[in-house]
Amino acid sequence: MRLKIFEHILYSTLRPWKQDSLNERAYSNFLKTSGFTTQKNSINEFKTALNSIFSKEGFTKDEDFVLYDLNNDAERINIASPLIHIDLPKAQNTKCRFYYYLITNEVTRLSDLLYQLYSGPASQSDKTYVITNVLGQIKNLIKETSKEIHEGNHNQDSIYILQVLQLSLVRFLFEVENLFADMLKSPLTTDEELYFDLLNDELPEEPIYKATESLTSITSSFEEKENENPTPSNKLSFNFNGNKDRLLNVITQLNNQIELLNEDITTPQQMVDVLTARDLNQSLPKIQFNTETTQIRYVIDKLDSSFSNLTLSLIVKTNLFYSKKGNPFTYTNLSSSKSHNPKNKEIIDEIFRSL
């Protein structure tokens, strides 16, 4: 699955600085195509508009290989608006408006397409391959767009379009990472990586992006769907496959050295009892942490090799795990807190060497 629209804007037939043959009227007609700027029912109307405007290019053609693996349920969730909000500059003319809708709606369309693959019947390995491959393409395109902005000799319109492309790709990056965190092997992109490695820019004082209510709604709905399909035995378990004494030793050390747990509510032994339980039910003790969520997520990831079913969705589903403030964890909260360099990383890594 190639990100053809974005590739063509950077390298080929859609380069804005090579569109001298198109005038204001042509762009205006494109904007009037049904489904191009806004959609009544679903983002697929934008795909129809794309195929109408670019009938010869086949920008969406190579996606057919995954169609049989998509979620075709009549009541499926459709992504029709941004899941990550980033302020974009306002278009000043018809050409820029055309590219604005072309880019932003294409991100929405691709996020929806990936989500239908993710929630459909395809194998886990196929889903992981496609989504990981797309994530790599996004990061490379952010780098290339940043390079073009800094090194290219462009007029005001082209710079505007490249900036919209750059920011929209950042939006796409975080939408993919937040939607599919449970199957991505690599840590979520940090602000340092985003600005220093991808954007080649200085780190701002405040993040330029934030999750929307739509993202929270979709991840919550996906969890509810999983809850409707319990295991045949109706029993849930993280499926521990290690040594309980070593696990208790690790949890105890984490508690002693980084204050992992709120000891007024949870003991290390209680956490081990929950993690190794063969039936995760509400009679088990509640696990309340006393550290930052990024540290908790890092510990969960380190524990993963000793379990066959220690997933974020199951952790949330049990309703047994609580944050430092006493709130039950949500999938979005855990998935967005992944970090490769949390507080006390060296201490945590050293403790896990004994597991």
N, C-alpha and C positions, 0 to 999 in steps of 0.2 A: 504494500500500500504506500504509494508515493504522495507527497504533499505538492501536487502538481501546480496548483494556482500560485503558491508562494515561490516555488522554484522558477516559474515563468516570469513572475514579477522581478526576480533578481537577475535571472540569467538569459531569458529568452523573449518570447513574443509579447509578453505583458510588461516589459520594462517601460516605465512611464516616460523615460527620456528618449524612447524610440517610437513614440506614438504620434508622430507629426501628421500622419495621414488621417487621423481622427479629429473631428472638430467638435465644437460645443453641442451642435445638434445631435451628433452620433452618441455622445455620452448621455445627453438628455433622453434619447430614445431607449438606451440601455436601462436607464433608471426607471423608465415607465413599464418595463417588462414585469408582468404579474409575478409576484413572489420574490422579486430581487431585493427590494428594500425592506418590506415587511411581509409577514406570512400570516394567513388566517388560521390555519389548522396545525401545520407542522413545518419544521425546517426543511423537509423534503421538497416543499414548494420552491425553495431557493435552488435546490439541485435541478429542478425542472427549468427554472429560469436560466441557470448556467448553461444547460444543454441547448437552450434556445438561442442564447447570445453567442455561444462558442460551439456551434453545431459541428464544426470540422475538427476542433482540437481534441475532443474526447477527454476533457479534464477529469471526469468522474468514471471513466470506462474501466480502469484497472481495479476498481473496488468490487467488481462483480464476483471475484473469486471468494469473497467472504460472505456474500449475500445469503448462502444457504445456512450459514452458521449464526445468523443474526436472530435476535429475539423478535419474532413476528406475532407475539401475543397481542390481541386487539386492545388489551388494557395495559400495555407496556408503558413505561415512563418515557416521555419524549423530552429531550433537552431543546428548548426553544429560545433561551436567553443566556447571557453570560453567567457562568458559575463563579468567576473571579472578576471583580470590578477593578478596572484601571481607568483613570481619567485620560481621555484621548483629546488631542487638539481638534478644534472645530474646522470643518472644511470651508474653504473660502470661494470655491467655484465648482462648476458642474463636474469637471474631470476629477477633482479631489473627492467630491461626494461619491462618484462612481467607485473609486478605489476604496474609499472608506467602507461602503457596504459590501463590496466584493470581499475584502479582507475579513471584516468582523463577522459577517454571516458565514463565511467559509470556516472560521474557527468553530462557530456554534455547530455547523453541520458536521464537522469532523469529530467534535466531542460527542455529539449524539450518535454518530456511526460507531465510534469505539465503544460507547456505552451499550449499544444494542448487541455488539459482539460480546462484550463482557458478560451481559446478562442472558445471553443466548446459549444454545446447546453445544457450541464448539468445545473441543478439548482444552484442558487447562494449559497444555503446552502450546497449542496454537494461539490461544489468547495472549499468553505471556510473550510469545515471539512477536506478534503483530504490535502489541502495545509498547514493548521495549524498543522495537525498531523505530516506531513513530517518535518515541521520546528522543532517541538519538538524532533523528532528522531535525526535530524542533531545535535542539541545542545547537546543531551545526548551522541551521538557518539563522538563528539569533546572532551567532558569531559573524556570519557572512554579511548580514544586514548591517550590523554595527560597523564592520569594516568598510562597507560601501558608503555609509553615512560619513565616516571620518576621512576616507581617502578619495571618494568620488568627487567629480566636478559637476555639481547639479544645481539646477535652478530651484526656486522656492517651492514649486509644485512637487517636484521629485523628492525634495527633502521631506516635505510633509508626508508624502505617501510612504517613504521609507520609515519615517518615525511611527506611523500608524502600524505598518507591518511589524516593526521591531517590538512595539508594546503589545500588539495582539499576539505575537508569538510567545511573549512572556506570559500573557494570560493563558494561552494554550498549554504551555509548559506546566503551570501550576494546576490547571484543571485536570490534566492527565495524572499528575503526581498525587493529587488529592482523591480523585475518583478511584484510582487503581493502585493505591499504596500497598495493598495486601499482596500483590503479585510482582511488584518491582523489587529487584534485588538491591539496587543502589539506594543510598540515603536520599531524602528529599533535598532539593537544591537549597542551599543556604543563601542569605543575602550577599555574603562575601563572594561566593561562587558566581552568583548571578551578575554582580557588578564588575568584579575584577576579571573573571574568566570569560564570561559570555558577552557582556555589554561593553567591556573595556572602558569603564567609567568609575567615577568616585561614588562611594557609598553615601546615600542620602541619610538625613537624620531620621526620617520616618519612612516606613514601607510605602511603596506606590500602589500596592495591591491589597485587596481584602476579599475574604470569602463572602458570597452573597447568601441570602436565605434559600435560594434555589439549590445551592450545593448541599446545605444542611438537610433540606427536604429530600433530595435524591438519595443521599447516603443513608438517611433514616428509613426511607421507603425500601431500600435494598435490604437493610437489616430486618425489617418487618417481613419481607418476602422470605428470607432465610428462616425466620421463626415459624413460618407456616409449613416448613418442610423439615421436621425433626428427623433424627436417625430412626431406623425401624424399631429400635428398642425403646425409643422415647427417652433415652438417657444421654446426657451430654458429658463429655470428658475431654480434657486436654491431651490425654493419652501419653502419660509420662513413661519414658523408656530408660531412665537412668537410675542412679543410686540415691535413695531418699536421704541417707545420712550426709552425703556430699552436698545434696541440695540444701538441706537444713544448715549446714556449715556456711554455704555461700550466702543464704538469706540472712543468717545471723551476722556475718561479717559486714554485709551491706548495711544492715541496720545499725551496727556499732560505728561504722566509719563514715557513712553518708546520711544517717538517720532516715533510712528508707521508709520505715513504717511509723505511724502514730501509735506508740506503745500503750497509750491509754485505751485504745480500741482493739489493736491487732498485735499479736505476738508473731515472731518468726515461725514458730511451730504451726500456728493457725494458717499462715500463708502457705506453708508446705502442704498442710492438710487439704486446702482448697485446690492447689495446683495438681495434686496427685489423686484427687477424688475420682472415683469411677462413676459417680453420679452427681453432677453439679446441680444442686437444688438449693432452695431458700432456707433449708435447715442448717446450712454451712455458715461459718462465721463470715462477717463482712470484712473485707480487706481495705483499710484506709491508709493511704500513703502519706508521707510527710515530706516529700521532695518535689522538685519541679517535674512537670509532665515530660519534658524532654529527657530527663534522667530515667524516669519510669519507662518510657518507650525504649530507651537504649537497653535497659535491663531486660525488658521483654524480648527484644531482639537477640540478646546474648543468651537467654534461656531457651530460645527456639530449637536449638539443635538437640535438646534433651526431651523434646516432645514431638509428636507427629500431628498435633491438632491445636497448637497454641496460636490461634488466629485472633486478629483484632475484633472481628465480628463476634466470635464466640465469647471473648472476654466481656464485650458489651452486653451480649445476650444473657449472660449469667446474672447480671445486675448485682454482682458481689464485689465489684472493684470501684473504689471511690477516691477522688482527688484529695489533695491536702485541705481543700475548703469543704470537704464533705459532700461533694456533688458526684453522682454516678457518671462514669466515663461514657462519652459518646464516641461513635466511630470516627466522626470528623475530628474531634479533639485529639484522639490518639494518632490517627493517620497523619495529621498535619504537624505533629510534634516530633517526627523522626529527625534525628540529628546524628551526624557522624562525629561530632565533637561536643558532647554535653558537658556540663559542669562535673568535675571529679572523674572524668573519663579514665585517667591513668589508674586511679584507685579501683574503679569498677573492673577494668581490664585485668588488673593484677589479681583481684579476688576470684574472677571467673577461671583463672588458670588452674584452680583446685577442683573445678567441677568435672 
